[in-house]
Amino acid sequence: MSYEYEVVDGRRIRVRPREVNTEVDADGYFHRQPNRFTEGFGEGKNPIEAGRYHLVWAKLCHWSNRASIVRELLGLEDAISVNLVNHGRHEKNLGWEFVYDENFTDPELGIRFLSEAYYAADDSYDGRTTVPALIDKTTGKVVNNDYNRLTNYFEVEFRPFHKPGAPDLYPEELRDRIDRMNKWLFDNVNNAVYRASFARSKEAHFDAFYAFYAALDLLEKRLSERRFLFGDYITDADIRLYVTLARLDIRYTHQLGHTKKRLVDYPNLWGYARDLWEIPAFRNNTYFKSFANPKHKVGSAFETFNARFLDEIDFEKYWGAPHGRQALSSDPANKWVAET
């Protein structure tokens, strides 16, 4: 297969494929590419070792935001290092780049573009290079980019490195139910936003649009009777829902076309999202100003509301408003059960 390249500081970097060219079918429906690196961790697989892996994620990407939140909730900061990427300014889209680092180079890996770790692992890989990406620092290769299971690996296989009192986000007795909920959330909430955004026919767009808002209606009802998705305590599924809700009013509404409802129009979902945001691991990994897309702030006569008034929006005050969700719990002082 032939690839298009650009040379950046002597590095020959492949141009990123576009979703609308490679992941949209003849009827205009978006089908997200499969994950390439899905091997788990443990005996005969990727070794479970503290300090071996480097998590790469992006502020705008909710698929990777899950992993950053779980890493901090479980206290894996010393076991798994981390870095952020974004898209740099180039003539063509070269994918995720370590734009926040000196010389645009990740200090742990010595690379400038995430794609360098992808092609080190598989030079024939022809999909988009995505986050989250867990990279083996001993080889410089991506070993896992499976956003569907990566947080579960952190929760189970990396348990020896969890901090004392870490939350049990994936309790054994609930795993089947959590997995079913996570699959439903993927189809109807997390990925539905992108199915609407990348759709190239009205039918495809509105299939996703109506599925998304129907799902929010069901979740609003579910959360009228329980504090979190499975009752009194946070699980992995709550993190997956939160990352979409956190972006809804200031990011995804621009991608959905006309907006049926805002997050703030759902009393239970809005209170639930604020209840989660209060937790430092959620708050520390939620970048509202980045979600609001400030790069559109300069040079356009049609700036979004958030771009025009970004510096005047007090997200801390807005999201820190009282929510009263404790009243739905039989254990109101606690948001999770600690691991035993």
C-alpha positions in Angstrom: 0.0 0.0 0.0 1.3 3.5 -0.8 1.3 6.2 1.8 1.5 10.0 1.7 4.2 11.5 3.9 5.5 14.8 5.1 9.0 15.4 6.5 9.1 17.3 9.8 12.5 17.9 11.4 13.9 15.0 9.5 11.1 12.7 10.5 9.1 11.1 7.7 5.6 11.1 9.0 2.5 9.6 7.4 -0.5 11.8 6.7 -3.4 10.8 8.8 -6.4 9.1 7.1 -9.7 11.0 7.1 -12.7 9.3 8.7 -15.0 10.5 6.0 -12.8 8.8 3.4 -12.2 5.5 5.1 -14.9 4.9 7.7 -18.2 6.0 6.0 -20.1 3.5 3.8 -22.0 4.1 0.6 -25.2 5.1 2.4 -23.4 7.7 4.5 -23.1 5.8 7.7 -20.0 6.1 9.9 -18.4 2.8 11.1 -15.6 3.4 13.6 -12.4 1.6 12.7 -11.6 -1.4 14.9 -8.8 -1.2 17.4 -5.5 -2.7 16.2 -3.6 -3.4 19.4 -5.9 -5.4 21.7 -3.7 -7.9 23.5 -4.3 -7.9 27.3 -1.9 -8.1 30.2 -0.6 -10.9 32.2 1.1 -14.3 31.8 2.0 -14.9 28.1 0.8 -11.4 27.2 2.1 -7.9 27.9 3.9 -8.1 31.3 2.4 -6.4 34.3 5.2 -4.2 35.6 5.2 -0.9 37.4 7.0 1.8 35.3 6.9 -0.1 32.1 4.0 1.7 30.3 3.3 5.2 29.2 -0.3 6.3 28.7 -0.9 8.8 25.9 -4.2 10.7 25.8 -5.8 13.9 24.5 -8.0 16.5 26.2 -10.6 16.5 23.5 -10.8 12.7 23.1 -13.4 11.2 25.5 -12.2 7.7 24.6 -8.9 8.4 26.1 -10.2 10.6 28.9 -11.7 7.5 30.5 -8.2 6.0 30.9 -6.7 9.2 32.4 -9.6 9.4 35.0 -9.3 5.7 36.0 -5.5 6.0 36.2 -5.8 8.8 38.8 -8.8 7.3 40.6 -6.9 4.0 41.2 -3.6 5.7 42.1 -1.6 4.4 39.2 0.4 7.6 38.7 3.7 5.9 39.8 3.0 2.7 37.9 2.0 4.2 34.6 3.4 7.4 33.3 1.3 9.8 31.2 1.5 12.5 28.6 -0.9 14.6 26.5 -1.1 15.1 22.7 -2.9 17.4 20.4 -2.9 18.2 16.7 -0.1 20.5 15.6 -0.1 23.0 12.8 1.1 21.4 9.6 0.1 21.7 6.0 -1.6 18.3 6.3 -3.0 16.4 9.3 -0.2 14.4 10.7 -2.2 13.1 13.7 -1.5 13.3 17.4 1.7 15.2 18.3 3.4 16.0 21.6 2.8 19.7 21.3 2.9 20.5 25.0 6.5 19.2 25.4 9.8 21.0 24.8 10.9 20.6 21.2 7.5 18.8 20.7 9.2 15.6 21.9 7.9 13.2 24.5 10.7 13.0 27.2 10.0 9.3 28.0 9.8 8.1 24.4 11.9 10.5 22.4 9.2 10.7 19.7 7.4 13.7 18.3 4.3 12.1 16.8 2.2 9.3 18.3 2.3 7.5 14.9 6.0 6.8 15.4 5.1 4.4 18.2 2.3 2.9 16.1 4.5 2.1 13.1 7.3 0.9 15.4 4.7 -1.8 16.5 3.3 -2.4 13.0 4.7 -0.7 10.0 1.8 -1.9 7.8 -0.9 -0.3 10.0 -3.0 1.8 7.7 -5.7 3.2 10.1 -5.9 6.3 12.2 -3.4 6.5 15.1 -5.7 6.9 18.0 -5.7 7.6 21.8 -5.7 6.2 24.3 -2.4 4.4 23.5 -0.4 2.5 26.0 3.2 2.3 24.9 5.8 -0.1 26.2 8.8 2.2 27.1 11.2 -0.7 26.8 10.4 -1.1 23.1 8.8 2.2 22.1 5.9 0.3 20.6 2.2 0.7 21.2 0.9 -2.4 23.0 -2.8 -1.5 23.5 -5.1 1.1 22.0 -8.3 -0.7 23.0 -10.5 2.0 24.5 -13.2 -0.6 25.1 -11.1 -2.7 27.6 -8.1 -0.6 28.7 -9.8 0.8 31.8 -10.8 -2.7 32.7 -7.2 -3.8 32.5 -6.3 -0.9 34.8 -9.0 -2.0 37.2 -8.2 -5.7 37.3 -4.7 -6.7 36.0 -3.0 -3.6 37.4 -4.6 -4.0 40.8 -1.3 -4.8 42.6 -0.3 -1.2 42.0 -3.5 0.4 43.1 -3.4 2.9 46.0 -4.8 1.8 49.4 -8.5 2.3 49.5 -8.8 2.6 45.7 -12.4 2.3 44.4 -13.6 -1.0 43.2 -14.8 0.3 39.8 -15.4 -3.2 38.2 -16.7 -5.4 41.0 -16.9 -9.1 40.0 -20.6 -9.5 40.9 -21.5 -6.6 38.5 -19.1 -7.2 35.6 -21.6 -8.8 33.3 -24.1 -6.0 33.9 -21.4 -3.3 33.6 -20.2 -4.9 30.3 -23.7 -4.8 28.9 -24.2 -1.2 30.0 -20.9 -0.2 28.5 -21.8 -1.8 25.2 -25.2 0.0 25.2 -23.5 3.3 26.1 -21.0 2.9 23.2 -23.8 2.3 20.7 -26.3 4.9 21.8 -24.3 7.6 23.6 -20.5 7.6 23.3 -20.2 6.7 19.6 -23.7 8.0 18.6 -22.3 11.6 18.7 -19.7 10.7 16.2 -22.0 8.7 14.0 -24.1 11.9 13.8 -21.0 14.1 13.2 -19.4 12.0 10.5 -22.6 10.9 8.7 -22.8 11.8 5.0 -26.5 11.3 4.6 -29.5 12.8 6.5 -30.7 9.3 7.2 -27.5 8.3 8.8 -27.3 11.5 10.8 -30.8 11.3 12.2 -30.5 7.6 13.0 -27.7 8.5 15.3 -29.2 11.8 16.5 -32.5 10.2 17.7 -30.7 7.2 19.2 -28.6 9.6 21.2 -31.4 11.6 22.6 -33.6 8.6 23.2 -30.7 7.1 25.3 -30.4 10.3 27.3 -34.1 10.2 28.1 -33.7 6.6 29.4 -30.7 7.6 31.5 -32.5 10.6 32.9 -35.3 8.3 34.1 -32.8 5.7 35.5 -30.9 8.4 37.4 -34.1 9.7 39.0 -34.0 6.7 41.3 -30.4 6.0 41.9 -27.3 8.2 42.5 -25.1 6.4 39.9 -25.8 3.9 37.1 -25.7 0.9 39.4 -26.9 2.4 42.6 -25.0 4.0 45.4 -21.5 3.6 44.1 -19.4 4.6 41.0 -18.4 2.0 38.5 -16.5 1.9 35.2 -19.8 2.6 33.4 -20.2 6.0 35.1 -16.9 7.1 33.8 -17.9 6.2 30.3 -21.1 8.2 30.5 -19.5 11.2 32.3 -16.9 11.9 29.5 -19.6 12.3 27.0 -21.8 14.4 29.3 -18.9 16.7 30.1 -18.5 17.6 26.5 -22.2 17.8 25.5 -23.1 21.5 25.9 -19.9 23.1 24.9 -18.5 20.7 22.3 -20.9 18.1 20.9 -23.8 20.4 20.3 -21.8 21.9 17.5 -21.4 18.5 15.9 -25.0 17.2 16.4 -26.6 19.9 14.3 -29.7 21.3 15.9 -29.9 20.5 19.6 -32.9 18.7 21.0 -31.9 19.3 24.7 -28.8 20.5 26.5 -27.3 18.7 29.5 -28.7 21.4 31.8 -32.2 20.6 30.6 -31.9 17.1 32.1 -32.1 17.7 35.9 -30.9 14.2 36.9 -28.1 13.9 34.3 -26.9 17.4 35.0 -26.8 16.8 38.8 -25.2 13.4 38.2 -22.5 14.9 36.1 -21.7 17.6 38.7 -21.7 14.9 41.4 -18.9 13.1 39.5 -17.0 16.3 38.6 -16.6 17.0 42.4 -14.2 14.1 42.6 -10.6 15.3 42.0 -9.7 12.6 39.5 -12.7 13.7 37.3 -12.1 17.4 37.8 -8.3 17.2 37.2 -8.8 15.4 33.9 -11.7 17.6 32.5 -10.6 20.5 30.4 -13.7 22.6 29.6 -11.9 25.4 27.8 -10.3 22.9 25.5 -13.7 21.2 24.9 -15.1 24.6 23.9 -12.6 24.7 21.0 -10.8 28.0 21.6 -8.8 27.6 18.4 -11.8 29.0 16.6 -11.5 32.2 18.6 -9.4 34.1 16.2 -10.1 35.3 12.6 -13.7 34.3 12.2 -16.7 36.6 12.1 -18.9 33.7 13.1 -17.3 32.6 16.4 -19.2 30.3 18.6 -20.7 31.7 21.9 -18.1 29.7 23.9 -15.2 31.1 21.7 -16.4 34.7 22.1 -16.9 34.6 25.8 -14.6 31.7 26.9 -12.6 33.8 29.3 -15.7 35.0 31.0 -17.3 31.6 31.6 -16.6 30.4 35.2 -16.7 26.6 34.7 -15.7 25.9 38.3 -18.7 27.9 39.7 -21.1 26.4 37.1 -20.1 22.8 37.6 -19.6 23.3 41.3 -23.2 24.2 42.0 -25.0 22.0 44.6 -26.7 19.0 43.2 -28.4 17.1 46.1 -27.7 13.7 44.6 -26.7 12.4 48.0 -30.3 12.0 49.0 -30.7 9.1 46.5 -28.0 7.0 48.2 -28.3 4.7 51.2 -24.6 5.6 51.9 -24.6 9.3 51.1 -21.1 10.0 52.5 -19.4 7.6 50.1 -19.3 7.5 46.3 -17.5 4.2 45.9 -16.7 1.0 47.7 -13.0 0.5 48.4 -11.3 -2.6 47.1 -10.6 -5.3 49.6 
